């Protein structure tokens, strides 16, 4: 019975009451839902649900790695640095430790990017970290409420080990339903900001995407976030198709010392809500990003492309454009501003 109850609860809860009234006043909300800055279709009009399902049923074996992917198990409780130290856990989950201030973004450590075990299972080698591996988290950032970014089992386990949460407007409806205290959560609409401490201010900015758990969409907001430290600026891209908003964000907040940008899970059946790898490089240029860490790949099969195609296409495009990037192994620390030995570890299958 507990399993059934958890399954039902994992869908979360739609905003209501005072939160819904605040949402209705948002300039990004109209006709009963949140809107993208520019018209955006989850799928083109000529792409049916049947077409998408048929494509998924006939996808090639290469959507998953043939063996455990290279990875590193770092001691996160001992990781610290005077410069921002970053650890990526595959897909869009990553950890930032800057002078002892600990930030966790979109953690998914349940082994699945969905509420059901038969879809979105993590790759072998991408699943060696658990909530228990983390020290106390000063700030948890949740970009939006999709299952591959807001993972119910992980969020439940994190309770009691997180001081504060920053998220997009409306997402706290799920968190409070799951037992989190309202006082510990700050919801931001696009262009709103929050001073975290004397060294960090966070601003929510647009992304080109959508939201929803189950069949309900667009009731909570989806965002990117600008982390403005005294000495560094970091961009957290969340999920986003390409749009002119990257230029606007770059104009208003750039240049960025580091940008996390999605480069995977793209497909011609949903071209406006996820970037193709070449567009990721264009977005990095628009943001004036000094370094890019490409994310949203390497852990789950949520599209039809070979599992390592995103990084190969991204690297080819970045090198052609002269865009500096770092693509660490899962669990491998990278310290911003320090030399990093980049390996093409995603090509390991050739050596099997």
N, C-alpha and C positions, 0 to 999 in steps of 0.2 A: 504493500500500500504506500509505503514511504516513497518508493521509486515512482509510482504513478503521480503522487502529489508533487514531487520534485519536477517531474516532466511538465505538469500543468503550470507550476509556478515559474518555470524557466521562460515562459512566454512573456512574463512581465505584466505590466499594467499601464493602460493608457493614461495620459495626464487628465486630471480633473480638478475641480474646485479652484482655489486661488492660483494654482500653477496654470491651469487651462486659461484662466482670465488673463494672466500675464502673457501667455502665448498668443492669445487673440489680439493683443496690442502690438505684437511684433510687426515690423514693416516687412518681414520675410514670410508672413503668414497671411494667406487669403484663400477664400473659397473652401474653408475648412481644412486646410493643410499647409505645411511649409512648402515654399517654392524655391527653386534654384534661381540664381541671378539671371541666367539666360535659359530659354526654353530647353528642356532636357527630357528625353524619353528613356525609360528604363530599357526598352527594346524598341527598334524601329517598327513602324506600323505593319510592315509586311513580314515580320517575324512572329510566328505563332508559338504558343506554349508547346504545342505538339512538335514543332520543328526543333525547339531547344531540347526537349526531352529525348527525341530521337538521336540528336547529335551526341548527347551525353551517353546514351546507351551504346553507341558505336565508336566511342573515343578510343584512341590507340593506347597500347600498354605504356608507351613512353610518358604518359601523364604522371607516372610515379617512377622514382628511381628504382633500379634493379637490386640495390643493396643499401645497407646503412650509409647515409651520407656523412662525410667528414664533419666532426664536431669536437668541441672542447668543453670540458666540465670545469668551469672556473668557480673559485670560492667567492661568491658574491658578498658574503659577510665581511670579507677582508679587503674587498676591492675599494680603493679610494684613490684620489688624485687631486692635485692642485688645479689640474686642467680637467674639463669634462671627460669622464671615462664612460664608454658606451659598450653595452653588451646586447647583441641581437639574438632573439630566440626563435627566429624563423617567422615568416609571414609579417605581421605588423606589431609584434610584441617586442619591446626593448626596454632597457634599464639604463638610466643615466645617473651617475654619481659624480657630483661636482663639489669638491671640498667637504665631503661628508653629508651633503644634502642629497637625498635619495628619491629619484623620480621613476615611476613605473608607468608605461604606456600600453594600453589595450592588451592586458595579459590574457592569454588563452593557454592554460596548462591542463585541461581536462582530457586531452587526447583527441578531441573532436571539435570541428568548427560548425557544429549543428547540434540540435537537441536529440538527434537520433544517431545511434552508433554505426549505422550502415552508410552514412554519408559524411564526408569531410574528416576522415581519420588522418591523424598526423603521420608523417613519414618516419620510418625508423631512423634514429639519429637526431630527429628534431623534437624528441619527446623526453629528454633526459632531465629537464628541470621541473621542479614542483614548487608550490607556494612555500613549503618548508625550507627551501634553499635561500630564501630572501631574509635580509635584515628588516627591521621596521622601516616602512615606507613613509617618507614625509609627504609625498604628493602622488596621488594616483590620477592619471589623465585618461579619460575615456572619450574618444572622438565621436562615436555614434553607437547606436544600439544593435547593429547587426551581430549575429552569433560569432562571427570570426573576429570580433573586436570586443564584444561584451559577453563574456563567457560565464554563465550562471554558476557552475560548480566552482570556478576559480574565484569569483567575486564573493561567494559564501565563505570560502576558506580564508580569504584575506581579511574578513571582519576581525577587528581587534588588533590588526597589524598595520593599519593605515591611519595616518593622522588627518589628512584632508583629501578631498576629491574635487577635481575640476572637470566639468563635462559640458556638453551642449544642452541648450535649453530643452527641457522636457524629459531628458534621460533620467533624472532623479526620481521620476515616477516609478520606474522599475526598481531603483536602488532602495527607496523607502519601503516599497512593497516587500523587498527581500530583507528588511530589517536594519538598514543603515539609518543613522540619525540625520535628520534634516540639517542640523547645525554644522555637520561635517562636510556638507556638499555645497559647492558653488556652481550654479548653472549660468552659462553665458550665451547671449545672443551674439550674432555676428557684429564685430567691431567693439563689443564690450570688453573691458579688461578688469583684471583683479591683481592687486598688489599682494603677493604672497609673503614677501619679507623685504628687507632693505636691499637685497641683492637680486630679486626676481620679480618681474611683472609679466603676467600672461594675458594675451589678447586672443580672442576667438575671431576667426576670419572665415570667409566663405570657402566651401569646396563644392564640387559639382557631382552630386551623388543623390542618395535618398536614404530613407530609414525604414525600420519596421521589423517586427518579429511576428511570425505567423502570417496571417493574411492582411494585417493592418500596416499601411504604409504612410509615410509623410506626417505622422502625428508628433514626432520628436525631431529635433534638428540634428544635422550632421555638420561637422566643422573641421577646419584645420586650426592650428594654434601656433602663435608666436611666443617663444620664450625669450624674454629680453633680460639677460643678466647684465651686470655692470660691465663685464669684459667680453661677453659673447652674446651672439644672437643665434638661436636655433629654431628652425621651422619644422613643425610636426604636421605632415600633410594629410594624415587620415586617408580616407578613400576619396578619389576625385578623378573624373574625366578631365581632359584638357579644356581650359577656358582662358579667356583674357584676364580672369581674376588673378592669375599668377603674376602678370605684369603689374596689376594694381597693388598687390601685396608687396612685390619687389620695390615699387616706387615709394610706397608709404613706409616700409619697414626695413628694406634691404640696405646694404648687402647682408647676407647671412653667412655666418662662419660654417654652419652645417645645416643641411636640409635632409629630412627623411621623406622620400617620395616613393609612391607605389609604382611598380613596373610590371606587375604580374596579374593574372586572372582576367586578362583582356580577351575580347572576342568580337568578331564582326556582328554578332547577334546583340551585343550591348555596347556599342562603340562610344557612347556619350557619358557613361558612368565610371569607366575605368580607362586609364591611359595605356596606350601602346608604348613599348619601351622607348621608341624614338621620341615620342611626345614627352616622356619623362625628362629627357635631356633638354628639350625646348623649355619645359617648365623650370628646370634648374637655371637655365640662362635668364629666363624672365625674372626669377627670384633674386638673381645675382648671388647665387650660392657658391661659396668657395669650395665646399666639399659636399658631395651627395652620398648618402647611404641608400641604395635601392632596396625597398622592402615590398611586402605583399606577395612574396614568392617563397619557395623553399621549404614549405611545411605541409600544405594541404593541396589537394586537387579540387579546385573550384571552377575550373575552365577546361578547355579542350587541348591546350598547347602542351608540348613536352615540358616536363617539370623544370628543366634548366634553360629553356628557350628564352625566358624573360631576361635573365642576367646576360646571356650571350648577345642578344640583340642590344641590350642597354650598353654593355661595354663597347661593342663595335661603334655605336652611335656616339657615345661619350668621348671615345678616343679620337674619332673623326672631328668632333666639335671642340676638342681641347678642354673638356669638362673634367675636372678632378673628381674622383670618386674613391670610395672604400667599400669593399664587399667582404666583410669578415665571415669566417665560418660561424655557424651557430655556437654561441657561448664564448667566442674568442674576443677578448677585450681590445678595444681601440681607444686610444687617448687623443683627443683633438689637439692638433698642433704638433704631434710627434710623428716621426717616421713610422710607416707601417709597411711590412713586407706582404705585398698582395700576391696571393696564390690563386691560380685558376682551379680551385678545388672542386668546382662544379663539373669539371670534366673527368672526374675520377673513374667513371664507369668504363672508359676506354682501356683502363689498366687491369680490369678484372680478368 
